[in-house]
């Protein structure tokens, strides 16, 4: 299973979400991708320090619709 999380300056919510996901699903069957929409709250540094999480950082804030498009593209690329 692949879970893609998109976020902008929501490091606290991201940590809670990831903790919950890991409690519910075995890491053996799980792939997590975090797409960061130009956060400035330390999210990038924190995520890069985590194991088993793929991370993509947008240089400029793009907004929700654009970041969702990036997530879909990432998923399509993974499946091909």
Rosetta silent file (secondary structure, phi, psi, omega in degrees, C-alpha in Angstrom):
SEQUENCE: XXXXXXXXXXXXXXXXXXXXXXXXXXXXXXXXXXXXXXXXXXXXXXXXXXXXXXXXXXXXXXXXXXXXXXXXXXXXXXXX
SCORE:     score description
SCORE:     0.000 S_00000001
   1 L     0.000  141.492  175.906    0.000    0.000    0.000 S_00000001
   2 E  -116.466  130.407  175.622    1.170    3.516   -0.778 S_00000001
   3 E  -116.741  126.382  176.990    0.073    6.509    1.246 S_00000001
   4 E  -111.109  125.862  178.934    0.757    9.984   -0.086 S_00000001
   5 E  -114.914  125.970  174.570    0.511   12.873    2.350 S_00000001
   6 E  -107.363  140.447 -175.290    0.509   16.447    1.115 S_00000001
   7 E  -155.004  154.874  173.375    1.175   19.213    3.605 S_00000001
   8 L  -141.899  113.103  178.428    2.090   22.856    4.073 S_00000001
   9 L    51.093   48.528  179.476    3.348   24.020    7.481 S_00000001
  10 L  -134.274   47.649 -175.115    1.587   21.222    9.357 S_00000001
  11 H   -60.203  -39.023 -179.192    4.445   19.329   10.973 S_00000001
  12 H   -64.432  -43.784  177.611    2.497   18.578   14.160 S_00000001
  13 H   -66.136  -37.355  178.456   -0.427   17.085   12.238 S_00000001
  14 H   -61.243  -45.465  179.671    1.996   15.152   10.012 S_00000001
  15 H   -60.217  -43.008  178.563    3.649   13.543   13.039 S_00000001
  16 H   -63.979  -45.190  179.830    0.269   12.506   14.447 S_00000001
  17 H   -60.618  -45.666 -178.967   -0.867   11.119   11.087 S_00000001
  18 H   -64.809  -41.409  178.293    2.314    9.116   10.607 S_00000001
  19 H   -59.602  -43.804  179.628    2.171    7.703   14.135 S_00000001
  20 H   -64.946  -44.110  179.550   -1.414    6.577   13.531 S_00000001
  21 H   -59.419  -45.378 -177.818   -0.580    5.081   10.134 S_00000001
  22 H   -68.320  -27.587  176.046    2.318    3.075   11.559 S_00000001
  23 H   -71.137  -29.438 -175.160    0.136    1.747   14.371 S_00000001
  24 H   -93.148  -22.388 -172.131   -2.406    0.468   11.862 S_00000001
  25 L  -134.245  137.971  175.667   -0.201   -0.899    9.095 S_00000001
  26 L   -68.001  136.509  179.671    2.946   -2.993    8.964 S_00000001
  27 H   -64.939  -21.847  179.946    5.882   -1.133    7.423 S_00000001
  28 H   -63.114  -31.367 -177.073    6.643   -4.208    5.329 S_00000001
  29 H  -106.770   14.563 -169.717    3.556   -3.540    3.229 S_00000001
  30 L  -128.005  136.913  173.132    3.635    0.233    3.378 S_00000001
  31 E  -125.527  127.061 -179.615    5.199    3.006    1.376 S_00000001
  32 E  -116.951  130.667  176.396    4.779    6.604    2.587 S_00000001
  33 E  -121.877  127.632  175.433    5.429    9.655    0.447 S_00000001
  34 E  -109.319  124.235  175.453    5.278   13.161    1.903 S_00000001
  35 E  -110.183  116.138 -172.694    4.926   16.023   -0.555 S_00000001
  36 E  -100.342  119.033 -178.157    5.754   19.308    1.128 S_00000001
  37 L   -88.439   66.975  174.614    4.250   22.441   -0.393 S_00000001
  38 L    60.264   44.803  179.014    7.110   24.826    0.522 S_00000001
  39 L   -68.713  152.734  177.875    6.739   24.545    4.293 S_00000001
  40 L  -125.518   20.151 -176.329    8.836   26.730    6.556 S_00000001
  41 L  -103.833   14.855  179.772    8.095   24.993    9.862 S_00000001
  42 L    88.383    6.673 -178.183   10.956   22.480    9.830 S_00000001
  43 H   -59.261  -45.283 -177.349    8.918   19.727    8.203 S_00000001
  44 H   -58.981  -47.352  179.860   11.554   18.968    5.588 S_00000001
  45 H   -62.429  -40.716 -179.512   14.359   18.522    8.077 S_00000001
  46 H   -66.867  -48.575 -177.640   12.193   16.309   10.265 S_00000001
  47 H   -63.134  -41.672 -179.294   10.920   14.105    7.411 S_00000001
  48 H   -64.019  -22.202  177.351   14.383   13.676    5.913 S_00000001
  49 L   -83.958   -4.961 -178.963   15.547   12.344    9.277 S_00000001
  50 L   -92.826  147.922  176.007   12.894    9.611    9.256 S_00000001
  51 L   -87.887  152.137  172.386   13.415    6.151    7.830 S_00000001
  52 L    66.329   22.773  175.179   11.092    4.622    5.266 S_00000001
  53 E  -125.036  125.495  173.355    9.518    7.904    4.143 S_00000001
  54 E   -85.805  145.169 -172.690   10.010    9.304    0.651 S_00000001
  55 E  -135.587  133.757  174.741   10.014   13.093    0.562 S_00000001
  56 E  -128.468  133.826 -177.875    9.417   15.680   -2.150 S_00000001
  57 E  -116.951  126.984  175.234    9.729   19.411   -1.521 S_00000001
  58 L   -87.201  128.557 -177.733    8.106   22.071   -3.660 S_00000001
  59 L   -66.128  -33.089 -179.449   10.353   25.134   -3.905 S_00000001
  60 L  -124.928  147.216  177.241    7.396   27.512   -4.143 S_00000001
  61 L   -63.678  127.090 -176.942    3.969   27.358   -2.548 S_00000001
  62 L  -111.666  -19.364 -177.484    1.595   25.997   -5.191 S_00000001
  63 L    93.206  166.758 -171.373   -1.671   25.560   -3.301 S_00000001
  64 H   -61.303  -47.952 -176.169   -3.835   22.547   -2.658 S_00000001
  65 H   -61.896  -44.587 -178.708   -4.966   21.734   -6.210 S_00000001
  66 H   -66.750  -39.123 -178.938   -1.461   21.866   -7.665 S_00000001
  67 H   -70.351  -33.043  174.456    0.049   19.810   -4.864 S_00000001
  68 H   -64.552  -39.887  175.885   -2.644   17.149   -5.283 S_00000001
  69 H   -59.769  -41.330  177.448   -1.718   16.985   -8.981 S_00000001
  70 H   -61.840  -40.740  179.377    1.918   16.413   -7.952 S_00000001
  71 H   -63.073  -43.891  179.039    0.790   13.606   -5.641 S_00000001
  72 H   -63.386  -42.575  178.042   -1.181   11.924   -8.417 S_00000001
  73 H   -61.323  -42.315  178.952    1.793   12.202  -10.783 S_00000001
  74 H   -61.539  -41.825  179.349    4.068   10.647   -8.151 S_00000001
  75 H   -65.744  -42.748  179.011    1.661    7.760   -7.705 S_00000001
  76 H   -62.496  -42.933  178.791    1.351    7.184  -11.450 S_00000001
  77 H   -63.201  -37.539  179.333    5.138    7.190  -11.846 S_00000001
  78 H   -65.966  -36.856 -176.521    5.466    4.653   -9.031 S_00000001
  79 H   -77.117  -20.077 -178.494    2.945    2.323  -10.628 S_00000001
  80 L   -92.333    0.000    0.000    4.629    2.385  -14.057 S_00000001
